[in-house]
Amino acid sequence: MASQLRLHLAATPPLLLPHLRHLPRPLCPTLNPIRARLPALPVPRVLSHARPVRAVGGGIEPKEGVVAEGEEESGGDGEPLLVGEDSAAFELKDQSVASWAYFAVILTAVLVALNVLWIDPGTGVGTKFLDAVASVSDSHEVVMLLLTIIFAVVHSGMASLRESGEKIVGERAYRVLFAGISLPLAVTTIVYFINHRYDGIQLWQVQGITGIHELVWISSFISFFFLYPSTFNLLEVAAVDKPKLHMWETGIMRITRHPQMVGQVIWCLAHTLWIGNSVAVVASVGLISHHLFGAWNGDRRLVSRYGEAFEVLKKRTSVVPFAAILDGRQKLPKDYHKEFFRLPYVAITILTLGAYFAHPLMQASSYQLPCRNMLQDIHGNQPSILI
């Protein structure tokens, strides 16, 4: 009755659970007066004179002068000054070849360890974990929900304990521990969904309707532009660079300060529409609920770290996409479009298009991920066919 859980690393499955969301710390508070609670200080500190900056196409550009007490917190051109960081700023000249080589080595080691210690049924414990969860119920919907809940509790719980944990073991060690526990649970949940996404009760069937495929494709494509900010700095994700709790403010953050949540909602709605069964609905409900909690928890952590600086950012941004722009709270700079003409956004465009055209290969590889139907040995059912 043992379930098989194998992952062929050469063919990455479609992303269901986006990785670990990190909301990091600003370069410097620039509004005046703003008390920004800094990690090194036991109490908030009032910055009475800060050098104003604003986002431009390639990064943050210092502006002349300072903001005096009681003055409007905006530049000479009427654009609000930043209290957070310029997101997705990436300059090749600032990159270290050694750091990226180290990143490649770490990534390879993590994938090998993940396969040996978790995925491979001969050496890993992933199959036993999946068997234990599946033993609770014969329903794929229940198992799918349980896997999502377990991942959500561990992921959000460790994120909430990050500040305390980093004080005990350090930023890099805690990031390794965080990833080492969250990643295997995410992989198991993804693989289970891939292999059972066409099981359950069929609630609707719209795949043959003209325009649905295009709608789902465009929605999925857009979702990755929102999902991406969870990994603005891959070197920090791998703990090559020292991980930080950033407070991003530019780019996609002007549209919504919780882009990962918005991207996950878009992705889930699009794929639930396409698949149209009870397993897809349960998976989407679990994921969306997790990310809604993550949005609230992320705000709580940022206000705890940055105090009034985050309150200022919160007032001029919104959770609902475009809401702050439409009601005038978010003042877009004249060169706003340049905040997207950056290498990270170009890379995500190429990778998203590549993933779409590679979908036939991914679907063929899903036969190699069997996480076999849990009920096959009990009821003699055939494994579900992945379309």
C-alpha positions as CSV (number, residue, x, y, z in Angstrom):
1,M,0.0,0.0,0.0
2,A,3.0,2.3,0.0
3,S,2.6,5.3,-2.1
4,Q,5.3,6.3,-4.5
5,L,6.6,9.9,-4.5
6,R,9.2,10.6,-7.1
7,L,10.3,13.8,-8.6
8,H,12.5,14.0,-11.7
9,L,14.4,17.1,-11.3
10,A,15.0,17.5,-15.0
11,A,11.3,18.5,-15.5
12,T,10.0,20.9,-12.9
13,P,6.3,20.6,-12.2
14,P,4.1,23.7,-12.6
15,L,4.2,26.0,-9.6
16,L,1.2,25.5,-7.4
17,L,2.6,26.7,-4.1
18,P,4.9,29.6,-4.7
19,H,8.0,29.7,-2.5
20,L,8.5,31.3,0.7
21,R,7.4,34.8,0.8
22,H,9.9,37.3,2.4
23,L,9.1,40.9,3.2
24,P,12.4,42.7,3.9
25,R,13.7,45.9,5.4
26,P,14.1,49.4,3.8
27,L,17.4,51.1,2.8
28,C,16.6,54.1,5.0
29,P,13.4,55.8,6.2
30,T,13.1,59.1,4.3
31,L,9.9,60.7,5.5
32,N,10.2,63.3,8.1
33,P,9.3,63.0,10.9
34,I,9.0,59.2,11.0
35,R,10.0,56.9,13.7
36,A,11.4,53.8,12.2
37,R,11.9,50.9,14.5
38,L,15.3,49.5,13.5
39,P,16.5,46.0,14.6
40,A,19.6,47.4,16.4
41,L,17.6,49.9,18.5
42,P,15.5,48.9,21.5
43,V,13.1,51.8,21.0
44,P,11.9,53.7,17.9
45,R,14.0,56.6,16.8
46,V,12.8,59.9,15.3
47,L,14.6,60.8,12.1
48,S,14.2,64.6,12.0
49,H,16.2,65.1,8.8
50,A,16.4,62.5,6.1
51,R,17.7,62.8,2.6
52,P,14.8,62.3,0.2
53,V,14.9,59.8,-2.5
54,R,12.6,58.6,-5.3
55,A,12.4,55.6,-7.5
56,V,13.8,55.9,-11.0
57,G,14.3,53.4,-13.8
58,G,17.6,52.0,-12.6
59,G,17.3,52.3,-8.8
60,I,17.0,55.0,-6.2
61,E,18.3,58.4,-7.0
62,P,19.1,60.9,-4.3
63,K,17.4,64.3,-4.6
64,E,18.8,67.5,-3.4
65,G,17.9,68.9,0.0
66,V,16.3,67.6,3.1
67,V,12.8,67.5,4.4
68,A,12.3,70.0,7.2
69,E,9.9,69.6,10.1
70,G,6.3,70.0,9.1
71,E,7.0,70.1,5.3
72,E,5.0,67.9,2.8
73,E,6.8,64.6,2.5
74,S,7.3,64.8,-1.3
75,G,9.9,65.7,-3.8
76,G,10.0,69.0,-5.7
77,D,8.1,67.4,-8.5
78,G,5.2,66.5,-6.2
79,E,6.1,62.8,-6.1
80,P,6.0,61.2,-2.6
81,L,9.3,60.2,-1.1
82,L,10.0,56.6,-0.5
83,V,10.0,55.1,3.0
84,G,10.7,51.6,1.6
85,E,13.1,50.0,-0.9
86,D,13.2,50.2,-4.6
87,S,12.2,46.7,-5.7
88,A,13.6,44.5,-8.5
89,A,16.6,46.8,-8.9
90,F,19.3,44.6,-10.4
91,E,22.6,45.8,-11.8
92,L,25.0,43.3,-13.4
93,K,28.0,45.4,-12.4
94,D,27.1,44.9,-8.8
95,Q,26.8,41.1,-9.0
96,S,29.5,38.8,-7.8
97,V,30.4,35.8,-10.0
98,A,31.5,33.9,-6.8
99,S,28.2,34.5,-5.1
100,W,26.2,33.2,-8.1
101,A,28.5,30.2,-8.4
102,Y,28.0,29.5,-4.7
103,F,24.2,29.8,-5.3
104,A,24.4,27.2,-8.1
105,V,26.3,24.8,-5.9
106,I,23.8,25.3,-3.0
107,L,20.8,24.9,-5.4
108,T,22.3,21.6,-6.8
109,A,23.0,20.3,-3.3
110,V,19.5,21.2,-2.1
111,L,17.8,19.4,-5.0
112,V,20.0,16.3,-4.5
113,A,19.3,16.2,-0.8
114,L,15.6,16.8,-1.4
115,N,15.5,13.8,-3.8
116,V,17.5,11.5,-1.5
117,L,16.0,12.5,1.9
118,W,12.4,13.1,0.9
119,I,11.3,12.2,-2.5
120,D,12.9,8.8,-3.4
121,P,10.8,6.1,-1.7
122,G,13.8,4.0,-1.2
123,T,15.7,6.5,0.9
124,G,13.4,9.4,1.7
125,V,10.6,9.8,4.2
126,G,8.2,11.7,2.0
127,T,6.3,8.6,1.1
128,K,5.8,7.7,4.7
129,F,4.6,11.2,5.4
130,L,2.1,11.1,2.5
131,D,0.9,7.6,3.6
132,A,0.3,8.9,7.1
133,V,-1.8,11.9,5.9
134,A,-3.7,9.8,3.3
135,S,-4.6,7.2,6.0
136,V,-6.9,9.8,7.6
137,S,-9.4,9.7,4.7
138,D,-10.0,7.9,1.4
139,S,-11.1,11.3,0.0
140,H,-8.6,13.1,-2.3
141,E,-10.2,16.3,-1.3
142,V,-9.6,15.7,2.4
143,V,-6.0,14.7,1.8
144,M,-5.4,17.7,-0.4
145,L,-6.8,20.0,2.2
146,L,-4.8,18.4,5.0
147,L,-1.5,18.7,3.0
148,T,-2.2,22.4,2.3
149,I,-3.1,23.1,6.0
150,I,0.1,21.3,7.2
151,F,2.3,23.4,4.8
152,A,0.5,26.6,5.7
153,V,0.8,26.1,9.4
154,V,4.5,25.3,9.2
155,H,5.3,28.0,6.6
156,S,3.4,30.9,8.3
157,G,4.4,29.7,11.8
158,M,8.1,29.8,11.0
159,A,7.7,33.1,9.3
160,S,6.0,34.5,12.4
161,L,8.8,33.2,14.6
162,R,11.5,34.5,12.3
163,E,12.6,37.4,14.4
164,S,13.0,35.3,17.5
165,G,14.6,32.5,15.7
166,E,17.2,34.7,14.0
167,K,18.3,36.0,17.4
168,I,19.0,32.5,18.5
169,V,20.6,30.8,15.5
170,G,21.3,33.8,13.1
171,E,19.7,35.0,9.9
172,R,21.4,32.5,7.5
173,A,20.9,29.4,9.7
174,Y,17.2,30.2,10.3
175,R,16.7,30.7,6.5
176,V,18.2,27.3,5.9
177,L,16.0,25.7,8.6
178,F,13.0,27.5,7.2
179,A,13.6,26.3,3.7
180,G,14.6,22.8,4.8
181,I,11.3,22.2,6.5
182,S,8.9,24.2,4.1
183,L,10.3,23.0,0.8
184,P,9.7,19.2,1.2
185,L,6.1,19.9,2.4
186,A,5.5,22.2,-0.6
187,V,6.9,19.6,-3.0
188,T,4.6,16.8,-1.5
189,T,1.5,19.1,-1.8
190,I,2.4,20.0,-5.4
191,V,3.0,16.5,-6.5
192,Y,-0.2,15.2,-4.9
193,F,-2.2,17.9,-6.7
194,I,-0.5,17.1,-10.0
195,N,-1.4,13.4,-9.7
196,H,-4.9,13.9,-8.4
197,R,-6.0,17.2,-10.1
198,Y,-8.5,15.3,-12.4
199,D,-9.9,13.2,-9.6
200,G,-13.0,14.1,-7.5
201,I,-16.4,15.3,-8.6
202,Q,-16.5,17.2,-11.9
203,L,-18.5,20.3,-11.2
204,W,-18.3,22.0,-14.6
205,Q,-16.6,21.5,-17.9
206,V,-15.6,24.6,-19.9
207,Q,-12.4,23.5,-21.7
208,G,-14.2,23.3,-25.0
209,I,-15.7,26.9,-24.8
210,T,-14.0,29.4,-27.2
211,G,-11.8,31.8,-25.4
212,I,-11.5,29.9,-22.1
213,H,-8.0,28.6,-22.9
214,E,-6.8,32.1,-23.8
215,L,-8.4,33.5,-20.6
216,V,-6.7,30.9,-18.4
217,W,-3.3,31.4,-20.2
218,I,-3.3,35.2,-19.9
219,S,-4.4,35.0,-16.3
220,S,-1.7,32.5,-15.4
221,F,0.9,34.7,-17.3
222,I,-0.1,37.8,-15.3
223,S,-0.1,35.9,-12.0
224,F,3.6,35.2,-12.2
225,F,4.4,39.0,-12.3
226,F,2.6,39.2,-9.0
227,L,4.1,36.0,-7.6
228,Y,7.7,36.9,-8.4
229,P,8.3,39.5,-5.7
230,S,8.4,36.8,-3.1
231,T,12.0,36.1,-4.4
232,F,13.3,39.6,-5.4
233,N,16.7,38.5,-4.2
234,L,17.5,34.9,-4.9
235,L,20.9,35.2,-3.2
236,E,19.1,36.0,0.1
237,V,16.6,33.1,-0.5
238,A,19.6,30.7,-0.7
239,A,21.3,32.5,2.3
240,V,24.3,33.4,0.2
241,D,23.5,37.0,1.0
242,K,22.4,37.8,4.6
243,P,18.6,37.5,4.6
244,K,16.7,40.7,5.5
245,L,13.1,41.6,6.2
246,H,12.6,44.1,3.4
247,M,9.9,46.7,3.0
248,W,9.5,47.0,-0.8
249,E,7.7,50.1,-2.2
250,T,8.1,50.4,-6.0
251,G,7.1,48.5,-9.1
252,I,4.4,45.9,-8.5
253,M,4.1,47.1,-4.9
254,R,2.4,50.3,-6.1
255,I,-0.4,48.1,-7.6
256,T,-0.7,46.0,-4.4
257,R,1.5,45.6,-1.4
258,H,0.7,41.9,-1.3
259,P,1.5,40.8,-4.8
260,Q,2.2,37.1,-3.9
261,M,-1.3,36.8,-2.5
262,V,-2.9,38.5,-5.5
263,G,-0.8,36.3,-7.9
264,Q,-1.9,33.1,-6.1
265,V,-5.5,34.1,-6.2
266,I,-5.3,34.8,-9.9
267,W,-3.5,31.5,-10.5
268,C,-5.9,29.5,-8.4
269,L,-9.1,31.0,-10.0
270,A,-7.7,30.4,-13.5
271,H,-6.8,26.8,-12.9
272,T,-9.9,26.0,-11.0
273,L,-12.0,27.4,-13.9
274,W,-10.0,25.2,-16.3
275,I,-10.1,21.9,-14.3
276,G,-13.5,22.4,-12.8
277,N,-13.6,19.6,-10.2
278,S,-13.8,19.3,-6.4
279,V,-10.1,18.6,-5.9
280,A,-9.1,21.8,-7.7
281,V,-11.7,23.8,-5.7
282,V,-10.4,22.4,-2.4
283,A,-6.8,23.1,-3.4
284,S,-7.7,26.7,-4.4
285,V,-9.7,27.4,-1.2
286,G,-6.8,26.1,0.9
287,L,-4.1,28.1,-0.9
288,I,-6.1,31.4,-1.1
289,S,-7.0,31.1,2.6
290,H,-3.3,30.6,3.4
291,H,-2.3,33.7,1.4
292,L,-5.0,35.9,2.8
293,F,-3.7,35.0,6.3
294,G,-0.2,35.7,5.0
295,A,-1.1,39.2,3.9
296,W,-2.4,40.0,7.3
297,N,0.5,38.4,9.0
298,G,3.0,40.2,6.7
299,D,1.5,43.6,7.6
300,R,1.7,42.7,11.3
301,R,5.4,41.7,11.0
302,L,6.3,44.9,9.1
303,V,4.5,47.2,11.4
304,S,6.3,45.5,14.3
305,R,9.7,46.0,12.6
306,Y,9.2,49.4,11.0
307,G,6.5,51.2,13.0
308,E,5.4,54.5,11.6
309,A,7.4,54.1,8.4
310,F,5.2,51.1,7.4
311,E,2.1,52.9,8.5
312,V,3.0,55.6,5.9
313,L,3.6,53.0,3.2
314,K,0.3,51.3,4.2
315,K,-1.7,54.4,3.8
316,R,-0.5,55.0,0.2
317,T,-0.8,51.4,-0.9
318,S,-3.6,48.9,-1.0
319,V,-4.2,45.1,-0.8
320,V,-6.8,45.2,-3.6
321,P,-4.9,45.8,-6.9
322,F,-5.1,49.4,-8.2
323,A,-7.3,50.6,-5.3
324,A,-4.8,53.1,-3.9
325,I,-4.0,54.3,-7.4
326,L,-7.6,54.9,-8.3
327,D,-8.5,56.7,-5.1
328,G,-5.4,58.9,-5.4
329,R,-3.4,57.6,-2.4
330,Q,-0.7,56.2,-4.6
331,K,1.0,58.9,-6.7
332,L,2.8,57.3,-9.6
333,P,6.0,59.0,-10.7
334,K,6.3,60.1,-14.4
335,D,8.8,57.3,-15.1
336,Y,6.8,54.6,-13.3
337,H,7.0,52.3,-16.3
338,K,10.8,52.1,-15.9
339,E,10.4,50.3,-12.7
340,F,9.3,47.2,-14.7
341,F,12.0,47.5,-17.4
342,R,14.5,45.6,-15.3
343,L,16.2,42.3,-15.7
344,P,14.2,40.4,-13.0
345,Y,10.9,41.2,-14.8
346,V,12.5,40.3,-18.2
347,A,13.6,37.0,-16.7
348,I,10.2,36.2,-15.3
349,T,8.6,36.9,-18.7
350,I,11.0,34.6,-20.5
351,L,10.6,31.8,-17.9
352,T,6.8,32.1,-17.9
353,L,6.6,31.9,-21.7
354,G,9.1,28.9,-21.6
355,A,7.0,27.2,-19.0
356,Y,3.9,27.5,-21.2
357,F,5.6,26.0,-24.2
358,A,7.1,23.3,-22.1
359,H,3.7,22.3,-20.7
360,P,3.5,19.1,-22.9
361,L,6.8,18.0,-21.5
362,M,5.7,18.8,-18.0
363,Q,2.5,16.8,-18.4
364,A,4.4,13.9,-19.9
365,S,6.9,14.0,-17.0
366,S,3.9,13.9,-14.6
367,Y,3.7,10.2,-15.4
368,Q,7.1,9.9,-13.9
369,L,5.9,11.6,-10.6
370,P,3.5,8.9,-9.8
371,C,2.6,9.5,-6.2
372,R,0.4,6.6,-7.1
373,N,-3.4,6.7,-6.4
374,M,-3.7,6.1,-2.7
375,L,-6.8,4.0,-3.2
376,Q,-5.5,1.7,-5.9
377,D,-4.3,-1.0,-3.5
378,I,-7.5,-0.8,-1.5
379,H,-10.2,-0.6,-4.2
380,G,-8.3,-1.7,-7.3
381,N,-8.8,1.7,-8.9
382,Q,-6.5,2.6,-11.8
383,P,-4.2,5.6,-11.3
384,S,-5.8,8.8,-12.6
385,I,-4.8,9.9,-16.1
386,L,-3.1,13.2,-16.3
387,I,-4.3,15.1,-19.3
